[in-house]
């Protein structure tokens, strides 16, 4: 343990040095307070013993300077004070003091305080190392990597202006976690990290684990071409290696993104973000590959042009977004048969056609239910409840025209026709939902069947019910 002793009292310097050397401490003595800051850093002192006599303010300035230069984790400072200076202990603590010794010194107390200081320094340094090391892989943490990245960016000249940043992800690690559990997944991560460290050793790479299988790599004195070549080597090595989970071999691949802008024109943090964006593109490309951040800039430009306002659906017509009319009613059908169809299909509306299959109107489930409740006569023809005023689209009606019609007329439903024959339905809510992410259940509420709590399909769809309906229809026709 290295101790730097600073005092104008040369007798005290000699006595303390001899005493501490007896107990195994390596000492350096300085009588010049001005040079003490430089010497403390040069000898990498663990403990500082600073004499506050005769100039207390000079001792405090030294404490502040050492704290500013080296930080609080690199050393432990003890101030030797006399009784007259005890009133200024608060000032000393604010200046970076960790402990104090009262003069005249009692060597037994000095030894005890130094032993406590050694334990404190070791604890601080261990905690500092743990904050900088990922507990699963032993690599740098994200915070430590960013510090390295900032330092490398500040000293670009020493790297010949070349500095490569890569983002690497172990593919489908979440799947392995579900199948193998956290302990086995952590073991796979450690193996993956170990292989990355081996591959990056020759290039003096700084490698960090950002969590969830995401790794970032800093390669000094490395051009873009060299970074891509190294990334391809990593992909090949990882894909060709069996990682062990217990006794089972688990294949793992890697997706890699490389920042493609020279560091002289890009801030270090921006390099990191660009490499992450390139990683997203690598994953979107099927994984197990290396992608530069602007490698597919032409595709991005093409997409922006395609997704410009009014262009994304410019080739979409009514035929593309309609719900086909698979079930229809005819003018001769009864209200009772319409009600049965509504029950079987759970549709809210059905188109009605004449003998020539031409559209003549719409029938709504609510209107049928109200009519049957009011009249109780299911044998009336559907024309009694049919709506004749029907909005229509031709099959080739553009998407923009459909949206405009819905907005202007405030209608909910339009029938798509081809030569006046209905081919489908377009709902305003359906068009609006195209811009929303789908959520389950999208079909209908999961209402259990009447005969079984395990069936989620409507009872009228059952084979038995359909057969009974067909028999009833055939019997009525015979009569």
Beta strands, then each sheet from edge to edge (+ up, - down):
strand 1: 2-6
strand 2: 26-30
strand 3: 47-51
strand 4: 76-81
strand 5: 99-102
strand 6: 163-170
strand 7: 206-211
strand 8: 214-220
strand 9: 242-245
strand 10: 248-251
strand 11: 254-258
strand 12: 290-292
strand 13: 323-324
strand 14: 328-330
strand 15: 349-353
strand 16: 359-364
strand 17: 392-394
strand 18: 413-418
strand 19: 421-427
sheet 1: 2+ 1+ 3+ 4+ 5+
sheet 2: 7+ 8- 6+ 11- 12-
sheet 3: 9+ 10-
sheet 4: 13+ 19- 18+ 17+
sheet 5: 14+ 15+ 16-
end
